[in-house]
Amino acid sequence: MVNFADLNYLDLKQIISNIFLNLDKKKISMRTNQIWKFYYQKGYFDPKLFSNLPEEILQKLKEEINFDRPKIKNKQISNDGTIKWLLELNDKNLVETVYIPSDNHATLCISSQVGCTLNCKFCHTGVQPLVKNLSAHEIVNQILIAKDELKEWDKEKKINNIVYMGMGEPFYNFENIKKSIEILKDMNGLGFSNKRITVSTSGISPNIKKAAKEIGTYLALSLHAPNNKIRDSIMPINKKYNIEDVIKHCKEYAIENGEKIFIEYVLLKDVNDSEECAKQLSKIMSQFPCKLNLIQFNPWPGVKYKTSSTEQTSKFMNIIKGYGHIVTIRKSRGDDILGACGQLKTASEREKRLTLLK
Ligand code: SF4
């Protein structure tokens, strides 16, 4: 049975018209609107709350559509206000979602897979093998659960931006990502525009161009190295899609989309933070419209990499700025709850181990 949050507006309309063959077009649209708004604007996830719908319609909806949602297994709140939820999916797999508030806006970082195949050496999620791709409803529900928890329904938005930067490589789950974004963008529902959504990729070249045409949000490229030698050593995916290949597709994305691409670069002490690396990175940045997010490395138990010093980080940033590029430093958030960039995994793995011990 299909889950409600797997349906876009037109899918729902189709189901309603299949169920109620006797309804005319106007009534089908009216019912679809009502139900869609109950779910996505009011946060009514139980059809019992669809108060003004006739019992016959409710009954048939429940026969056709599954309204199950993931459960919150654990919730951690960082000293800096970051919140991390560990969600248990209906099949008992676990994923993590992180809410990151800042002065004037807040971002929700969502996962696209359970585990990840890419095995980036500095990333804790990459140590966990891929278990599965998330379905559209498992992705959309991360946002719905966060809205519920933040009591955002009918009130001022507490989630301004959505970033697909949690567990997994979004472009290895392309169709479900695309469907989830269609649902997020519906202006009668959650209403996130293209400029409020960023999809991050480690450079799955064939899907970069496809995303420009079929998805159209902001793109973030997890580059993390200024040449193939270093990138090969920290991101095995580079052996399949090397820097030149990725740059070529990013140029196409920028032309199609008309927006700058965010380059994500985690600074690893004595690996990719030298002055020479900064110069090489500047050359890459000159090739297409982009801006750079420098990310402080967040260590996790057992990792061999170290965080770059503040001094080296400033030097690196100033060299790039000297070439006329836009650079920001992303402050580490939620690292006390292992909710920061590249740290997602621990809680879900620990949870699994505990279950096995029971
Ligand atoms: S950085 Fe992203 S793509 Fe790389 S292993 Fe971690 S989750 Fe996967």
Residues whose N, C-alpha, C, O or C-beta is under 5 A from the ligand:
A	BS01	SF4	C116 L118 N119 C120 C123 T125 G126 G166 M167 G168 E169 S202
